[in-house]
Amino acid sequence: MRSENGITVGMVPSPSEAAGVRGAIAANLRRARLARGLSVRELAELTGVSKALISQVERGVANPTVEVLSRLAASLELTFGELTRIHLVGPEVIRRSESVPLAVGDNTAIRTLFAAPDRRRFELAEGDIPAGTRSAKSSHGRGSVEHAYVVEGEVTVETEEWSVTLTAGDALRFASESDHVYTTGAAPCRVLTLISFSED
């Protein structure tokens, strides 16, 4: 939010943010339609939304109204949030050396690492992982997102699809509905983890 002439107004999404939302809706709509064995024509008949518009939405080139999205979601037994949610495709890494802190006051510097795009409940934990340790595999349910911040040491976070090594000051965000592990090397590590769960 920002203020103009004493009036608080919402920020307009950037073109890249808007494209990201359209892409998420396109993927979620197509995935749900195919999972229910529906053709575009059948979905059009169910919703009263034209085949052409549904096709454009699935290609990420349309800007459908909230009413259209609500009708599509209801017909596919999805919540509005499930239809519009942006899913993490791969891990997002913020290196300490790459981010610029915001100066606050004389001595305080704050780095914004990640912001949640939707309403979520969360669990925040601090972990001290001994050297030479590989954690048990864990996952946290559909739609969960895990954030990790390394306070001291070095740790590698792995899934079947990717592996990322983090050092002090690095941060990571990833979809945590699949199994993942934390592994330390020759030195111990202290890591903060925040797991967020969708309210949908």
C-alpha positions as CSV (number, residue, x, y, z in Angstrom):
1,M,0.0,0.0,0.0
2,R,1.1,3.6,-0.5
3,S,-0.3,7.1,0.2
4,E,-1.2,9.7,-2.5
5,N,-2.4,13.1,-1.3
6,G,-3.4,11.6,2.1
7,I,-5.3,8.7,0.5
8,T,-4.1,5.1,0.9
9,V,-4.2,3.2,-2.4
10,G,-3.3,-0.3,-3.4
11,M,-0.2,-0.9,-5.5
12,V,-0.8,-2.0,-9.1
13,P,0.7,-5.4,-9.8
14,S,3.7,-5.3,-12.1
15,P,3.4,-6.9,-15.5
16,S,5.6,-9.8,-14.3
17,E,3.4,-10.3,-11.2
18,A,0.2,-10.2,-13.4
19,A,1.7,-12.7,-15.8
20,G,2.6,-15.0,-12.9
21,V,-1.0,-15.0,-11.6
22,R,-2.3,-15.7,-15.1
23,G,0.2,-18.5,-15.5
24,A,-0.8,-20.0,-12.2
25,I,-4.6,-19.9,-13.0
26,A,-3.9,-21.4,-16.4
27,A,-1.9,-24.3,-14.9
28,N,-4.4,-24.9,-12.1
29,L,-7.4,-24.8,-14.4
30,R,-6.0,-27.2,-16.9
31,R,-4.7,-29.6,-14.2
32,A,-8.1,-29.7,-12.5
33,R,-10.1,-30.0,-15.7
34,L,-8.0,-32.9,-17.0
35,A,-8.1,-34.6,-13.6
36,R,-11.9,-34.7,-13.8
37,G,-11.8,-36.0,-17.4
38,L,-13.5,-32.9,-18.8
39,S,-13.0,-31.4,-22.3
40,V,-13.0,-27.7,-22.8
41,R,-16.4,-28.0,-24.4
42,E,-17.8,-30.0,-21.4
43,L,-16.5,-27.4,-18.9
44,A,-18.0,-24.6,-21.0
45,E,-21.4,-26.4,-20.9
46,L,-21.1,-26.8,-17.1
47,T,-20.1,-23.2,-16.4
48,G,-21.8,-21.2,-19.1
49,V,-18.3,-19.7,-19.9
50,S,-17.5,-19.8,-23.6
51,K,-15.0,-22.4,-25.0
52,A,-12.9,-19.6,-26.4
53,L,-12.6,-17.9,-23.1
54,I,-11.7,-21.1,-21.2
55,S,-9.1,-21.8,-23.9
56,Q,-7.6,-18.3,-23.5
57,V,-7.5,-18.7,-19.7
58,E,-5.7,-22.0,-20.0
59,R,-3.1,-20.4,-22.3
60,G,-2.6,-17.6,-19.8
61,V,-3.6,-14.9,-22.3
62,A,-7.0,-13.8,-20.8
63,N,-7.8,-11.6,-17.8
64,P,-11.0,-13.3,-16.6
65,T,-13.3,-11.6,-14.1
66,V,-13.7,-12.8,-10.5
67,E,-17.2,-14.0,-11.5
68,V,-15.8,-16.2,-14.3
69,L,-13.1,-17.6,-12.1
70,S,-15.6,-18.3,-9.3
71,R,-17.8,-20.3,-11.7
72,L,-14.9,-22.2,-13.1
73,A,-13.6,-23.0,-9.6
74,A,-17.1,-24.1,-8.4
75,S,-17.6,-26.4,-11.4
76,L,-14.2,-28.1,-10.7
77,E,-14.8,-28.4,-7.0
78,L,-12.0,-26.0,-6.2
79,T,-11.9,-23.0,-3.8
80,F,-11.1,-19.6,-5.4
81,G,-7.8,-19.7,-3.6
82,E,-6.9,-23.1,-5.0
83,L,-7.6,-21.9,-8.6
84,T,-5.6,-18.7,-8.3
85,R,-2.7,-20.0,-6.0
86,I,0.8,-19.7,-7.4
87,H,2.6,-22.9,-6.8
88,L,6.4,-23.0,-6.3
89,V,7.9,-24.8,-9.3
90,G,11.5,-24.9,-7.9
91,P,13.4,-23.6,-4.9
92,E,13.9,-19.8,-4.4
93,V,17.3,-19.0,-3.0
94,I,18.4,-15.6,-1.5
95,R,22.1,-15.4,-0.9
96,R,23.4,-13.0,1.8
97,S,25.7,-11.4,-0.8
98,E,22.9,-10.7,-3.3
99,S,20.3,-8.9,-1.1
100,V,20.5,-5.2,-0.1
101,P,19.4,-4.4,3.5
102,L,17.0,-1.6,4.2
103,A,18.5,0.9,6.7
104,V,16.3,1.7,9.6
105,G,17.4,4.3,12.1
106,D,21.1,4.7,12.9
107,N,22.3,1.2,13.4
108,T,19.6,-1.2,12.3
109,A,19.5,-2.9,8.9
110,I,16.6,-5.2,7.8
111,R,16.5,-7.6,4.9
112,T,13.1,-8.7,3.6
113,L,13.6,-12.3,2.7
114,F,10.1,-13.6,1.6
115,A,6.5,-12.4,1.9
116,A,3.5,-14.6,1.8
117,P,1.1,-13.9,-1.1
118,D,-1.9,-15.4,0.7
119,R,-3.4,-16.0,4.2
120,R,-1.5,-18.8,5.9
121,R,-0.9,-20.3,9.3
122,F,2.7,-21.1,10.1
123,E,5.1,-22.8,12.4
124,L,8.5,-21.2,13.2
125,A,11.4,-23.4,14.6
126,E,15.1,-23.0,15.4
127,G,17.2,-26.1,14.8
128,D,20.7,-26.9,15.9
129,I,22.0,-29.7,13.6
130,P,25.2,-31.5,14.6
131,A,28.0,-32.0,12.1
132,G,27.7,-35.0,9.8
133,T,24.0,-35.3,10.2
134,R,21.3,-36.2,7.7
135,S,17.8,-35.5,8.9
136,A,14.9,-37.9,8.5
137,K,12.8,-37.3,5.4
138,S,9.8,-35.0,6.1
139,S,6.9,-33.4,4.2
140,H,4.2,-31.1,5.4
141,G,1.1,-31.7,3.3
142,R,-0.6,-30.2,0.2
143,G,0.1,-26.6,-0.4
144,S,2.7,-26.2,2.4
145,V,5.7,-24.0,1.8
146,E,9.0,-24.2,3.8
147,H,11.3,-21.3,4.5
148,A,14.9,-21.8,5.8
149,Y,17.4,-19.3,7.0
150,V,20.9,-20.3,8.0
151,V,22.1,-18.5,11.2
152,E,25.5,-20.3,11.5
153,G,27.3,-23.0,9.6
154,E,26.3,-24.7,6.3
155,V,23.6,-27.1,5.3
156,T,22.3,-28.8,2.2
157,V,18.6,-29.1,1.6
158,E,17.6,-31.9,-0.8
159,T,14.6,-33.3,-2.6
160,E,14.4,-35.9,-5.3
161,E,14.4,-33.1,-7.9
162,W,17.0,-30.6,-6.5
163,S,19.8,-29.9,-4.0
164,V,20.8,-26.5,-2.6
165,T,23.7,-25.7,-0.2
166,L,23.2,-22.8,2.1
167,T,25.7,-20.9,4.2
168,A,25.2,-18.3,7.0
169,G,22.9,-15.5,5.9
170,D,21.4,-17.5,3.0
171,A,17.6,-18.1,2.7
172,L,15.6,-20.7,0.8
173,R,11.9,-21.1,0.1
174,F,10.4,-24.2,-1.5
175,A,7.2,-26.3,-1.8
176,S,7.4,-28.8,1.1
177,E,4.6,-31.2,0.2
178,S,7.3,-33.6,-1.0
179,D,10.0,-35.4,1.0
180,H,13.1,-33.3,1.8
181,V,16.1,-33.6,4.1
182,Y,18.7,-31.4,5.7
183,T,22.3,-32.5,5.6
184,T,25.4,-31.0,7.4
185,G,29.0,-31.5,6.6
186,A,32.1,-31.2,8.8
187,A,30.6,-28.4,11.0
188,P,27.3,-28.0,12.9
189,C,24.6,-25.7,11.6
190,R,21.9,-23.5,13.2
191,V,18.9,-22.9,10.9
192,L,15.6,-21.2,11.3
193,T,12.7,-22.9,9.5
194,L,9.2,-21.5,9.0
195,I,6.6,-23.8,7.5
196,S,3.4,-22.1,6.2
197,F,0.1,-23.9,5.6
198,S,-2.7,-22.6,3.4
199,E,-5.9,-21.7,5.1
200,D,-7.9,-23.1,2.1
